Amino acid sequence: MTDSMDRTGLGIALRVLSGLLFTGMLLCVKLLSDVVPLGQIVFYRSLFALLPIVVFLMWRREFPAGLATRRPLGHLLRSGLGAAAMFASFAAVARLPVAEATLLAQLSPVIMAIGAVLLLGERLTLHRVLALGLALSGVVVLVLPGLGDATGQASGYLLGVLAAVLTAGALLTVRRISRTETPGAIAFYFVVASAVAGLATLPLGWASVTTEQLLLLILAGLFGGAGHIAMTLALRFSEASRLAPFEYVALIWPVLVDLLVFGLPLSAGFLMALPLIVAGAALAALEGRRFRRQPRQ
């Protein structure tokens, strides 16, 4: 019992840490978004995320042997969806407060639950319907006040939702290929593909960066790679259902970034949408866990 509680506590701590690391990544992205092109940011974020991921794989003695794959097309689909999600997410962060962009990312578990019904043949349960209803209500509450905004806020909301849809697609692909592929291999090929996608934008024009901007680009990658590792370990040490309530805690960091770094107050729409979207995401996560634990007929 004590060992189980210790593992759960460690999993929760790692989930909170991953939220802090991902917020650090988004902070770097937002600070760079006005002066560095999107593709250039994606390239550096992905390139330097390789460092902590490769170190982690070496520590687990999975590099390079663990990169062998029997599902190259599966990796290509997952990595393509993930790279597109990164572009959309970073574009949303450039247009929205960090807290609002992070909140929209919480739609992914709900979209994934519905996608599992449509694409994988899973049952449409009451829990999934309720999760979708709560999440959509939260999006409406969040987005409606900004639809007439001339600062690009509406496009930011659209990009945030698009990023959540693409992320859900990537995660559904992970569910399929993880039967034969290791988490390390999935993460490695994703960041490599994202770096290549970012590099492909070089002909469109990249900016000459200062030393401070280069440091932010490097930190974005290191924070992103370390955050991915922390999240992976959190799910290994603790069940997703036990981590779901701590999604609220993960949202504290972007709220603090908006308040303390950018001086952005919390909007009424965000405060009303917060419990709706997070409750929907938590319900989808809990339902997914319950469904996977059912014995197969």
Secondary structure as UniProt FT lines:
FT   HELIX           2..32
FT   TURN            33..35
FT   HELIX           38..59
FT   TURN            60..61
FT   TURN            63..64
FT   HELIX           65..67
FT   HELIX           72..95
FT   HELIX           98..105
FT   TURN            106..107
FT   HELIX           108..120
FT   HELIX           126..143
FT   HELIX           144..146
FT   TURN            147..148
FT   HELIX           153..177
FT   TURN            178..180
FT   HELIX           183..199
FT   TURN            200..201
FT   HELIX           202..204
FT   HELIX           211..237
FT   HELIX           240..243
FT   HELIX           244..246
FT   HELIX           247..250
FT   HELIX           252..260
FT   HELIX           268..293
//
